[in-house]
């Protein structure tokens, strides 16, 4: 095996490894489309009686 081919193979393996690691990192940081509903439910949990709390309601501390 000549020197140029050896360098090409090493660069190819390093490049492929870096791209694979970036893909794994991006995949671990995102949410699959079929799990979006569960993310919303986890972010905004329902009350004890099953109703959602109004996050846009007037703040009781601001009412005189």
WOPEQUI-V751317 format. One record per backbone hydrogen bond with DSSP energy under -0.5 kcal/mol. NH is the residue of the N-H (numbers start at 1). CO is the residue of the C=O. E is the energy in kcal/mol with one decimal. If there is no record, write none. Layout:
# WOPEQUI-V751317
nh: {NH,NH}
co: {CO,CO}
e: {E,E}
This chain:
# WOPEQUI-V751317
nh: {6,7,8,9,10,11,12,13,14,15,16,17,18,19,20,21,22,23,24,25,26,27,28,29,30,30,35,36,39,40,41,42,43,44,47,50,55,57,62,63}
co: {2,3,4,5,6,7,8,9,10,11,12,13,14,15,16,17,18,19,20,21,22,23,24,25,26,27,32,33,35,36,37,38,39,40,51,47,53,54,59,59}
e: {-1.8,-2.3,-2.3,-2.4,-2.2,-2.6,-2.6,-2.3,-2.3,-2.7,-2.5,-2.2,-2.3,-2.4,-2.3,-2.4,-2.3,-2.3,-2.3,-2.2,-2.6,-2.3,-1.8,-1.0,-0.7,-0.5,-2.0,-1.0,-1.6,-1.9,-2.2,-2.1,-2.0,-2.5,-3.3,-1.3,-0.8,-0.8,-1.1,-0.7}
